[in-house]
């Protein structure tokens, strides 16, 4: 018995392309074709750079957390630059340093604009599909992440926009090309809303303050144009924002605890010994737990955090002192020494009294004849000059730095 299969061509009724310019180059947004199961999706085309941006949110809040669980991922794939990974496996490895830093740069301006009381998991993913070295995939990803979050039903007080600024031959250049970046005296990234600058990251070769201010102003003017573009898309196809389940501390209960136990917290915290301070706070929290049995462990941790934060702020603002008794213009005692370890090219110990507990090791290793240190990157392979390895062991109060250099200079 013959079976005939019908076929039909998929149509994308909601597909649309939106076009504008960014720093004089074409900027396109394609929506309605890819990743239909995400809360919102867009393919960003900036020049020949293509970045696929998606945002998803869990339907229910995560239990047992006292923070907003936002995850921002910037994914670099070497196929975007027409390259094959230079390893035995020929597979993409973990995110590189640049990808991790780009994720943080996007996270930093977006996170504060989400409701603090929301506990639903939100994941923003930016995948570089194609790379034009002259059109920054980081900026395309940031704008795309802002766009899809603004269009989605996820509560967010955006959008934001971002640009890079260079200084070439004394002239301010927005989103400089690859060749311009090599000779630029300024590497500035600005993220902003329509009204305010929300994030600045910069490196400069002795650029004066007036030039830096003008660069920031030029960046904000360009960002306003891209935000107007995003708002137009949101007005056309934006989804209604959902009402999320508020998970947090009952503020009436907290204010009652604050009024009753504020003096106890001040007395317990008025010491320069962290161990004594922590021990003095334990019986206070036990009393609060007995008095308010409905409070969960996460609620009690939040009460302790908020109370300590309130006391520290009031001491700083009202009395000009810190929690360990230091004035606002004093630093804690520090100690440093070098030459601890015999088999490395250099080592150092840095210690702060009652500092964050942890042994931090920094290894810097150059290439050798056997291992030349060639590293794959999205913008091309490069010779590894310094390799930083960072590890932590969580019971020391010191910082140890190890320095390795190549035995045979290249």
NULUM-154705 format. One line per 2 residues: number of its first residue (from 1); for each residue z, y, x of C-alpha. Coordinates in nm, 3 decimals. Each point is the difference from the previous one (the first is absolute). Last residue first. Example, Ala and Ser with C-alpha at 12.3 -4.5 7.8 and 13.67 -1.06 7.14 Angstrom:
2
2	0.714:-0.106:1.367; 0.066:-0.344:-0.137
This chain:
410
410	2.149:3.450:6.008; 0.341:-0.006:0.168
408	0.122:-0.342:0.116; 0.366:-0.076:-0.058
406	-0.030:0.146:-0.352; 0.307:0.179:-0.123
404	0.313:-0.120:-0.177; 0.272:0.235:-0.125
402	0.310:-0.121:-0.181; 0.204:0.231:-0.223
400	0.348:-0.095:-0.118; 0.154:0.183:-0.296
398	0.368:-0.048:-0.065; 0.233:-0.073:-0.289
396	-0.046:-0.376:0.011; 0.023:-0.245:-0.290
394	-0.339:0.000:-0.163; -0.251:-0.123:0.250
392	-0.318:0.209:-0.030; -0.348:-0.040:0.139
390	-0.278:0.244:0.086; -0.299:-0.091:0.213
388	-0.212:0.290:0.128; -0.317:-0.084:0.191
386	-0.132:0.267:0.237; -0.344:0.035:0.154
384	-0.189:-0.238:-0.226; -0.373:0.038:0.050
382	-0.178:0.086:-0.324; -0.213:-0.184:-0.251
380	-0.167:0.207:-0.269; 0.087:0.239:-0.286
378	0.154:-0.281:-0.205; 0.190:-0.119:0.305
376	-0.013:-0.306:0.218; 0.220:0.000:0.309
374	-0.098:-0.071:0.360; 0.316:-0.042:0.210
372	-0.161:-0.127:0.319; 0.189:-0.327:-0.012
370	-0.064:-0.193:0.322; -0.061:0.313:0.209
368	0.296:0.168:-0.164; 0.037:0.239:-0.293
366	0.299:0.231:-0.046; 0.337:-0.080:-0.151
364	0.251:0.230:-0.163; 0.299:-0.184:-0.140
362	0.249:0.181:-0.221; 0.317:-0.186:-0.091
360	0.240:0.127:-0.264; 0.341:-0.159:-0.029
358	0.146:0.101:-0.332; 0.295:0.166:-0.164
356	-0.088:0.355:-0.100; 0.213:0.231:0.209
354	0.377:-0.005:0.009; -0.015:0.168:0.342
352	-0.361:0.033:0.111; -0.144:-0.220:0.273
350	-0.315:0.009:0.207; -0.061:-0.272:0.258
348	-0.308:0.001:0.219; -0.237:-0.243:0.166
346	-0.288:0.021:0.245; -0.246:-0.222:0.181
344	0.178:-0.308:-0.126; 0.177:-0.276:0.189
342	0.329:0.168:0.100; 0.130:0.133:-0.335
340	0.236:0.297:-0.035; -0.195:0.261:0.196
338	0.067:0.302:-0.222; 0.295:0.163:-0.169
336	0.074:0.196:-0.317; 0.308:0.106:-0.195
334	0.034:0.225:-0.304; 0.295:0.174:-0.161
332	-0.083:0.126:-0.350; -0.187:0.326:-0.047
330	0.161:0.328:-0.101; -0.154:0.295:-0.189
328	0.099:-0.118:-0.351; 0.355:-0.055:0.118
326	0.126:-0.347:0.081; 0.282:-0.153:-0.203
324	-0.154:-0.344:-0.051; -0.123:0.083:-0.351
322	-0.156:0.324:0.114; 0.144:0.347:-0.016
320	-0.114:0.338:-0.130; 0.275:0.026:-0.261
318	-0.186:0.066:-0.324; -0.358:-0.109:0.072
316	0.061:-0.283:0.246; 0.321:-0.123:-0.162
314	-0.163:0.016:-0.343; -0.300:-0.196:0.121
312	0.210:-0.274:0.160; 0.218:-0.034:-0.311
310	-0.298:-0.027:-0.235; -0.176:-0.256:0.221
308	0.315:-0.208:0.021; 0.034:0.001:-0.377
306	-0.366:-0.079:-0.057; 0.002:-0.292:0.245
304	0.322:-0.150:-0.136; -0.123:0.029:-0.359
302	-0.334:-0.156:0.098; 0.175:-0.294:0.165
300	0.212:-0.040:-0.312; -0.309:0.000:-0.222
298	-0.169:-0.263:0.220; 0.311:-0.219:-0.025
296	-0.012:0.038:-0.377; 0.214:0.242:-0.199
294	0.130:-0.147:-0.326; 0.344:-0.059:0.151
292	0.069:0.376:0.025; 0.371:0.040:0.083
290	0.011:-0.312:0.215; -0.319:0.092:0.187
288	0.126:0.356:0.051; 0.326:-0.130:0.146
286	-0.189:-0.233:0.236; -0.221:0.293:0.106
284	0.308:0.197:0.100; 0.144:-0.301:0.183
282	-0.323:-0.029:0.208; -0.036:0.368:0.092
280	0.280:-0.004:0.258; -0.159:-0.291:0.187
278	-0.334:0.182:0.022; 0.165:0.313:0.136
276	0.207:-0.191:0.256; -0.316:-0.175:0.124
274	-0.191:0.328:0.014; 0.262:0.173:0.212
272	-0.033:0.380:-0.017; 0.235:0.023:-0.296
270	0.013:0.190:-0.329; -0.193:-0.258:-0.203
268	0.300:-0.166:-0.162; 0.165:0.331:-0.089
266	-0.321:0.141:-0.148; -0.061:-0.318:-0.199
264	0.352:0.010:-0.146; -0.043:0.367:-0.091
262	-0.321:-0.080:-0.191; 0.153:-0.297:-0.186
260	0.069:0.132:-0.350; -0.269:0.265:-0.047
258	-0.265:-0.207:0.176; 0.080:-0.312:-0.198
256	-0.040:0.193:-0.328; -0.319:0.156:0.133
254	-0.133:-0.346:0.086; 0.075:-0.138:-0.345
252	-0.179:0.291:-0.166; -0.286:-0.050:0.249
250	-0.062:-0.357:-0.113; -0.144:-0.150:0.319
248	-0.356:-0.111:0.012; -0.280:-0.190:-0.163
246	-0.212:0.207:-0.236; -0.252:-0.221:-0.175
244	-0.340:0.161:0.027; -0.183:0.200:-0.262
242	-0.369:-0.030:0.074; -0.235:0.278:0.110
240	-0.308:0.033:-0.221; -0.315:-0.110:0.189
238	-0.226:0.247:0.180; -0.372:-0.026:-0.075
236	-0.134:0.353:-0.053; 0.304:0.218:0.073
234	0.085:-0.219:0.300; -0.354:0.045:0.137
232	0.026:0.378:-0.034; 0.346:-0.003:0.157
230	-0.143:-0.181:0.303; -0.266:0.269:0.055
228	0.260:0.277:-0.036; 0.210:-0.193:0.253
226	-0.301:-0.008:0.237; -0.044:0.377:-0.024
224	0.373:0.067:0.047; -0.009:-0.217:0.314
222	-0.262:0.227:0.156; 0.222:0.307:-0.046
220	0.299:-0.197:0.124; -0.181:-0.092:0.323
218	-0.101:0.359:0.066; 0.362:0.109:-0.052
216	0.125:-0.268:0.239; -0.253:0.106:0.264
214	0.094:0.365:-0.045; 0.366:-0.089:0.055
212	-0.084:-0.197:0.315; -0.209:0.289:0.134
210	0.284:0.243:-0.066; 0.254:-0.232:0.165
208	-0.186:-0.036:0.329; -0.171:-0.325:0.101
206	0.141:-0.151:0.320; -0.220:-0.310:-0.003
204	0.087:-0.127:-0.344; 0.130:-0.297:-0.195
202	0.063:0.023:-0.371; 0.125:-0.171:-0.312
200	0.066:0.213:-0.306; 0.107:-0.124:-0.342
198	0.071:0.149:-0.345; -0.176:0.338:0.016
196	0.043:0.160:-0.339; -0.181:0.126:-0.310
194	-0.307:-0.218:-0.056; 0.173:-0.290:0.172
192	-0.014:-0.039:0.374; -0.073:-0.227:0.294
190	-0.081:0.144:0.344; -0.106:-0.187:0.312
188	-0.028:0.200:0.324; -0.146:-0.107:0.333
186	-0.049:0.325:0.192; -0.159:0.084:0.336
184	-0.317:-0.183:-0.101; -0.229:-0.143:0.268
182	0.003:-0.366:-0.105; 0.046:0.088:-0.367
180	-0.324:0.195:0.004; -0.193:-0.304:0.121
178	0.144:-0.217:-0.279; -0.066:0.262:-0.263
176	0.260:0.254:-0.108; 0.148:-0.018:-0.351
174	0.033:0.379:-0.031; -0.078:0.199:0.315
172	0.195:0.310:0.106; -0.181:0.185:0.281
170	0.150:0.068:0.343; -0.259:-0.209:0.179
168	0.088:-0.292:-0.229; 0.327:0.003:-0.193
166	0.034:-0.297:-0.233; 0.127:-0.046:-0.354
164	0.033:-0.319:-0.200; 0.002:0.008:-0.378
162	0.217:-0.124:-0.285; 0.028:0.013:-0.375
160	0.282:-0.054:-0.244; 0.003:-0.089:-0.368
158	0.274:-0.027:-0.101; 0.325:-0.035:-0.196
156	-0.026:-0.373:-0.050; 0.070:-0.234:-0.291
154	-0.240:-0.297:0.026; -0.261:0.002:-0.278
152	-0.277:0.028:0.255; -0.225:0.303:0.063
150	0.256:0.177:0.221; 0.070:-0.317:0.197
148	-0.372:-0.064:0.045; -0.063:0.354:0.121
146	0.294:0.026:0.240; -0.092:-0.328:0.167
144	-0.361:0.115:0.023; 0.101:0.330:0.159
142	0.214:-0.182:0.257; -0.266:-0.262:0.063
140	-0.275:0.258:0.056; 0.233:0.184:0.236
138	0.073:-0.315:0.198; -0.366:-0.109:-0.009
136	-0.089:0.320:0.193; -0.366:0.091:-0.019
134	-0.160:0.039:0.346; 0.067:-0.360:0.102
132	-0.178:-0.127:-0.314; 0.177:-0.323:-0.084
130	-0.065:-0.244:-0.284; 0.234:-0.208:-0.215
128	0.333:0.161:0.096; 0.255:-0.144:-0.242
126	0.259:0.234:-0.154; 0.275:-0.176:-0.196
124	0.270:0.164:-0.211; 0.270:-0.236:-0.124
122	0.259:0.099:-0.260; 0.301:-0.217:-0.083
120	0.185:0.128:-0.305; 0.339:0.154:0.082
118	-0.048:0.353:-0.138; 0.301:0.234:0.017
116	-0.137:0.211:0.284; -0.313:0.084:-0.200
114	-0.302:0.001:0.234; -0.097:0.326:0.175
112	0.229:-0.064:0.298; -0.206:-0.312:0.096
110	-0.343:0.166:0.020; 0.039:0.237:0.297
108	0.159:-0.259:0.235; -0.184:-0.312:-0.119
106	-0.341:0.127:0.113; 0.120:0.084:0.352
104	0.199:-0.323:0.008; -0.305:-0.211:-0.083
102	-0.193:0.191:0.267; 0.268:-0.087:0.257
100	-0.026:-0.369:-0.085; -0.379:0.005:0.017
98	0.004:0.179:0.336; 0.247:-0.247:0.147
96	-0.207:-0.297:-0.106; 0.051:-0.202:-0.314
94	0.045:-0.374:0.063; -0.296:-0.203:0.114
92	-0.358:-0.014:-0.121; -0.160:-0.329:0.091
90	-0.230:-0.098:0.282; 0.260:-0.262:0.094
88	-0.060:0.023:0.374; 0.023:0.380:-0.016
86	-0.245:0.289:0.012; -0.020:0.068:-0.373
84	-0.366:0.041:-0.098; -0.131:0.354:-0.041
82	-0.232:0.169:-0.248; 0.233:0.299:-0.038
80	0.128:-0.105:-0.343; -0.016:-0.360:0.126
78	0.300:0.092:0.215; 0.226:0.014:-0.304
76	0.264:0.273:-0.019; 0.245:-0.026:-0.286
74	0.224:0.289:-0.105; 0.289:-0.135:-0.206
72	0.252:0.208:-0.196; 0.292:-0.189:-0.158
70	0.233:0.178:-0.242; 0.324:-0.166:-0.109
68	0.200:0.301:-0.135; 0.356:-0.044:0.121
66	0.331:-0.149:-0.119; -0.121:-0.358:-0.022
64	0.157:-0.293:-0.189; -0.271:-0.058:-0.257
62	-0.362:0.104:0.039; -0.126:0.197:-0.296
60	-0.245:-0.164:-0.241; -0.376:0.028:-0.044
58	-0.067:0.003:0.377; -0.223:0.282:0.117
56	-0.344:-0.005:0.160; -0.200:0.258:0.195
54	-0.341:-0.046:0.158; -0.213:0.187:0.253
52	-0.321:-0.134:0.155; -0.098:0.216:0.297
50	-0.362:0.066:0.095; -0.101:0.218:0.296
48	-0.371:0.083:0.000; 0.063:0.365:-0.089
46	0.321:-0.029:-0.194; -0.043:-0.275:-0.259
44	0.316:-0.090:-0.190; -0.006:-0.314:-0.211
42	0.251:0.037:-0.280; 0.255:-0.216:-0.177
40	0.270:0.048:-0.261; 0.271:-0.221:-0.151
38	-0.163:-0.295:0.173; -0.166:-0.276:-0.202
36	-0.347:0.159:0.000; -0.033:-0.008:0.376
34	-0.351:0.147:0.029; -0.246:0.163:-0.240
32	0.169:0.281:-0.193; 0.036:0.265:0.269
30	-0.216:0.129:0.284; 0.122:0.315:0.176
28	-0.231:0.196:0.228; 0.059:0.252:0.280
26	-0.300:0.160:0.169; 0.078:0.199:0.316
24	0.074:0.372:0.033; 0.374:-0.034:0.048
22	0.017:-0.215:-0.312; -0.290:0.016:-0.245
20	-0.014:-0.114:-0.362; -0.127:-0.299:-0.194
18	0.127:-0.222:-0.281; -0.171:-0.333:-0.063
16	0.050:-0.183:-0.326; 0.054:-0.353:-0.121
14	0.166:-0.030:-0.339; -0.281:-0.196:-0.161
12	-0.033:-0.239:0.288; -0.257:-0.255:-0.105
10	-0.005:-0.362:0.103; -0.337:-0.164:-0.043
8	-0.006:-0.292:-0.232; -0.054:-0.367:0.037
6	-0.020:-0.293:-0.234; 0.031:-0.351:0.126
4	-0.216:-0.276:-0.142; 0.132:-0.352:0.001
2	-0.243:-0.288:0.013; 0.106:-0.327:-0.147
